[in-house]
Amino acid sequence: MSISKILAAGLMLLTLAACETQPVYGPRGPGQSAGYTDERLAENRYRVTYSGNSITDRETVEDFLLYRSAEVTLQSGFSHFTFDTRDTKAHTSYYSSFVGGWPGWRPRWRGYGWYWHSWPYDEDVTTTAITRYEAYAEIVMLTPEQAKDDPHSLDAHEVIANLGPRVLPPPPPAH
């Protein structure tokens, strides 16, 4: 692969990376693809999700889901929780760059539609996979007495203490 092809592929990756920022723990706002959501399903049950961006690894997405589950538990007046269901899904997109054929690439009309054509046919195609992870769970919140009988229950205070340094919630708004 020539230097110009390597530079073109590198430029494409830098452009894609510039579109994403480091994962930040926080709610998912309107029009955003990353962040957490939660929905109350019953007095002691919530559905919690965390969606990462293209640079958020699976472990971070799962840590953010666990941390948010602990926050929801404490905010609801409970001390422990357990997962009823939990899963992490990977959504992979593929982006391709066509290097080596420029300026030979150009659209051409054929009787039934447009297509891309280049001459000669020796261009390289660089395809990059971009994976975004989304973790979701239904949590059941428990009192200390209920948690004693459930070996899978988690203490929300311990989860926040252990994951807090890695999660780094956003600072409070300035007044």
C-alpha positions as a Markdown table, in Angstrom:
| # | Residue | x | y | z |
|---|---|---|---|---|
| 1 | Met | 0.0 | 0.0 | 0.0 |
| 2 | Ser | 1.5 | 3.4 | -0.9 |
| 3 | Ile | 2.1 | 6.3 | 1.5 |
| 4 | Ser | -0.8 | 8.2 | 0.0 |
| 5 | Lys | -3.2 | 5.3 | 0.6 |
| 6 | Ile | -2.1 | 4.9 | 4.2 |
| 7 | Leu | -2.5 | 8.7 | 4.8 |
| 8 | Ala | -5.9 | 8.7 | 3.3 |
| 9 | Ala | -7.0 | 5.7 | 5.4 |
| 10 | Gly | -5.5 | 7.4 | 8.5 |
| 11 | Leu | -7.3 | 10.6 | 7.8 |
| 12 | Met | -10.6 | 8.8 | 7.5 |
| 13 | Leu | -10.1 | 7.2 | 10.9 |
| 14 | Leu | -9.1 | 10.5 | 12.5 |
| 15 | Thr | -12.2 | 12.1 | 11.1 |
| 16 | Leu | -14.4 | 9.4 | 12.5 |
| 17 | Ala | -12.6 | 9.6 | 15.9 |
| 18 | Ala | -13.0 | 13.4 | 16.0 |
| 19 | Cys | -16.8 | 13.0 | 15.9 |
| 20 | Glu | -16.8 | 11.1 | 19.2 |
| 21 | Thr | -15.7 | 12.2 | 22.6 |
| 22 | Gln | -14.6 | 10.2 | 25.6 |
| 23 | Pro | -17.4 | 8.4 | 27.4 |
| 24 | Val | -19.1 | 10.7 | 29.9 |
| 25 | Tyr | -21.5 | 9.3 | 32.5 |
| 26 | Gly | -24.8 | 11.1 | 32.3 |
| 27 | Pro | -28.4 | 11.0 | 31.0 |
| 28 | Arg | -29.1 | 10.5 | 27.4 |
| 29 | Gly | -30.5 | 13.8 | 26.1 |
| 30 | Pro | -32.8 | 14.5 | 23.1 |
| 31 | Gly | -31.0 | 13.6 | 19.9 |
| 32 | Gln | -28.1 | 11.9 | 21.7 |
| 33 | Ser | -27.1 | 8.3 | 21.2 |
| 34 | Ala | -25.0 | 7.9 | 24.4 |
| 35 | Gly | -26.0 | 8.0 | 28.0 |
| 36 | Tyr | -28.4 | 6.4 | 30.4 |
| 37 | Thr | -32.2 | 6.1 | 30.6 |
| 38 | Asp | -34.3 | 4.6 | 33.3 |
| 39 | Glu | -38.0 | 3.9 | 33.6 |
| 40 | Arg | -40.0 | 2.9 | 36.6 |
| 41 | Leu | -42.0 | -0.3 | 36.0 |
| 42 | Ala | -43.4 | -0.9 | 39.5 |
| 43 | Glu | -42.8 | 0.3 | 43.0 |
| 44 | Asn | -39.6 | -1.8 | 43.3 |
| 45 | Arg | -38.7 | -2.4 | 39.7 |
| 46 | Tyr | -36.9 | -0.3 | 37.0 |
| 47 | Arg | -35.7 | -0.7 | 33.5 |
| 48 | Val | -32.2 | 0.8 | 33.2 |
| 49 | Thr | -30.1 | 1.2 | 30.0 |
| 50 | Tyr | -26.8 | 2.7 | 29.1 |
| 51 | Ser | -25.7 | 3.3 | 25.5 |
| 52 | Gly | -22.1 | 4.1 | 24.7 |
| 53 | Asn | -20.6 | 5.9 | 21.7 |
| 54 | Ser | -18.1 | 4.3 | 19.3 |
| 55 | Ile | -15.2 | 4.7 | 21.6 |
| 56 | Thr | -16.9 | 3.4 | 24.7 |
| 57 | Asp | -15.8 | -0.2 | 25.4 |
| 58 | Arg | -18.1 | -2.9 | 26.6 |
| 59 | Glu | -16.7 | -3.0 | 30.1 |
| 60 | Thr | -17.3 | 0.8 | 30.6 |
| 61 | Val | -20.9 | 0.5 | 29.3 |
| 62 | Glu | -21.6 | -2.3 | 31.7 |
| 63 | Asp | -20.0 | -0.4 | 34.6 |
| 64 | Phe | -22.1 | 2.6 | 33.8 |
| 65 | Leu | -25.2 | 0.4 | 33.8 |
| 66 | Leu | -24.3 | -1.1 | 37.2 |
| 67 | Tyr | -23.6 | 2.4 | 38.6 |
| 68 | Arg | -26.9 | 3.8 | 37.4 |
| 69 | Ser | -28.8 | 0.8 | 38.8 |
| 70 | Ala | -27.2 | 1.5 | 42.2 |
| 71 | Glu | -28.1 | 5.2 | 41.9 |
| 72 | Val | -31.8 | 4.4 | 41.0 |
| 73 | Thr | -32.0 | 2.0 | 43.9 |
| 74 | Leu | -30.8 | 4.6 | 46.5 |
| 75 | Gln | -32.9 | 7.4 | 45.0 |
| 76 | Ser | -36.0 | 5.1 | 45.3 |
| 77 | Gly | -35.3 | 4.5 | 49.0 |
| 78 | Phe | -34.0 | 1.0 | 48.8 |
| 79 | Ser | -30.5 | -0.2 | 49.8 |
| 80 | His | -30.0 | -3.4 | 47.6 |
| 81 | Phe | -31.0 | -4.6 | 44.1 |
| 82 | Thr | -30.8 | -7.6 | 41.9 |
| 83 | Phe | -31.0 | -8.1 | 38.2 |
| 84 | Asp | -34.1 | -9.8 | 36.9 |
| 85 | Thr | -32.8 | -9.6 | 33.3 |
| 86 | Arg | -29.6 | -8.1 | 31.9 |
| 87 | Asp | -27.9 | -8.1 | 28.6 |
| 88 | Thr | -25.4 | -6.2 | 26.5 |
| 89 | Lys | -25.8 | -5.8 | 22.7 |
| 90 | Ala | -23.2 | -4.8 | 20.2 |
| 91 | His | -24.3 | -2.7 | 17.2 |
| 92 | Thr | -21.6 | -2.7 | 14.5 |
| 93 | Ser | -21.5 | -0.4 | 11.4 |
| 94 | Tyr | -19.0 | -0.6 | 8.6 |
| 95 | Tyr | -17.5 | 2.5 | 6.9 |
| 96 | Ser | -15.5 | 2.1 | 3.7 |
| 97 | Ser | -13.1 | 4.5 | 2.1 |
| 98 | Phe | -12.0 | 4.2 | -1.5 |
| 99 | Val | -8.4 | 5.2 | -1.8 |
| 100 | Gly | -6.1 | 5.1 | -4.8 |
| 101 | Gly | -8.7 | 5.9 | -7.5 |
| 102 | Trp | -9.2 | 9.6 | -7.0 |
| 103 | Pro | -9.8 | 11.6 | -9.2 |
| 104 | Gly | -10.8 | 8.6 | -11.4 |
| 105 | Trp | -13.9 | 7.9 | -9.3 |
| 106 | Arg | -17.0 | 9.6 | -10.6 |
| 107 | Pro | -20.7 | 8.9 | -10.9 |
| 108 | Arg | -21.9 | 7.6 | -14.2 |
| 109 | Trp | -25.5 | 7.3 | -15.5 |
| 110 | Arg | -26.5 | 3.9 | -16.8 |
| 111 | Gly | -30.1 | 3.6 | -18.2 |
| 112 | Tyr | -31.5 | 2.4 | -14.8 |
| 113 | Gly | -29.6 | 4.6 | -12.3 |
| 114 | Trp | -26.3 | 6.1 | -11.1 |
| 115 | Tyr | -23.3 | 4.0 | -10.2 |
| 116 | Trp | -19.6 | 4.8 | -9.3 |
| 117 | His | -17.1 | 4.1 | -11.9 |
| 118 | Ser | -13.3 | 4.3 | -12.0 |
| 119 | Trp | -10.6 | 3.4 | -14.4 |
| 120 | Pro | -8.3 | 1.4 | -13.9 |
| 121 | Tyr | -9.9 | -1.1 | -11.5 |
| 122 | Asp | -7.0 | -1.3 | -9.1 |
| 123 | Glu | -8.2 | 0.9 | -6.2 |
| 124 | Asp | -8.0 | -0.2 | -2.6 |
| 125 | Val | -11.0 | -0.2 | -0.3 |
| 126 | Thr | -10.4 | 0.3 | 3.4 |
| 127 | Thr | -13.3 | -0.9 | 5.6 |
| 128 | Thr | -13.5 | 0.0 | 9.2 |
| 129 | Ala | -15.9 | -1.6 | 11.8 |
| 130 | Ile | -17.3 | 0.8 | 14.4 |
| 131 | Thr | -19.0 | -1.0 | 17.3 |
| 132 | Arg | -21.3 | 0.7 | 19.9 |
| 133 | Tyr | -22.5 | -1.2 | 23.0 |
| 134 | Glu | -25.8 | -0.9 | 24.7 |
| 135 | Ala | -26.5 | -2.5 | 28.1 |
| 136 | Tyr | -29.9 | -2.9 | 29.6 |
| 137 | Ala | -31.4 | -4.5 | 32.7 |
| 138 | Glu | -34.5 | -4.8 | 34.7 |
| 139 | Ile | -33.6 | -4.4 | 38.3 |
| 140 | Val | -35.6 | -5.4 | 41.4 |
| 141 | Met | -34.9 | -3.2 | 44.4 |
| 142 | Leu | -34.8 | -4.9 | 47.8 |
| 143 | Thr | -34.8 | -3.9 | 51.5 |
| 144 | Pro | -32.0 | -5.2 | 53.7 |
| 145 | Glu | -34.2 | -8.0 | 55.0 |
| 146 | Gln | -35.1 | -9.1 | 51.5 |
| 147 | Ala | -31.5 | -8.9 | 50.4 |
| 148 | Lys | -30.4 | -11.4 | 53.1 |
| 149 | Asp | -32.5 | -14.1 | 51.4 |
| 150 | Asp | -31.1 | -13.4 | 47.9 |
| 151 | Pro | -27.5 | -14.4 | 47.3 |
| 152 | His | -27.4 | -12.4 | 44.0 |
| 153 | Ser | -28.4 | -9.1 | 45.6 |
| 154 | Leu | -26.0 | -6.2 | 45.4 |
| 155 | Asp | -25.5 | -3.4 | 48.0 |
| 156 | Ala | -26.1 | -0.2 | 46.2 |
| 157 | His | -23.7 | 1.8 | 48.5 |
| 158 | Glu | -20.9 | -0.7 | 47.9 |
| 159 | Val | -21.4 | -0.5 | 44.1 |
| 160 | Ile | -21.2 | 3.3 | 44.1 |
| 161 | Ala | -18.1 | 3.2 | 46.4 |
| 162 | Asn | -16.3 | 0.7 | 44.2 |
| 163 | Leu | -17.3 | 2.0 | 40.8 |
| 164 | Gly | -17.4 | 5.8 | 41.6 |
| 165 | Pro | -13.8 | 6.5 | 40.8 |
| 166 | Arg | -14.1 | 5.0 | 37.3 |
| 167 | Val | -17.5 | 6.5 | 36.5 |
| 168 | Leu | -16.8 | 10.1 | 37.3 |
| 169 | Pro | -20.2 | 11.7 | 37.2 |
| 170 | Pro | -20.5 | 15.2 | 35.8 |
| 171 | Pro | -19.8 | 18.0 | 38.2 |
| 172 | Pro | -22.8 | 19.8 | 39.7 |
| 173 | Pro | -24.1 | 22.8 | 37.8 |
| 174 | Ala | -22.5 | 26.2 | 38.8 |
| 175 | His | -24.8 | 28.8 | 40.4 |
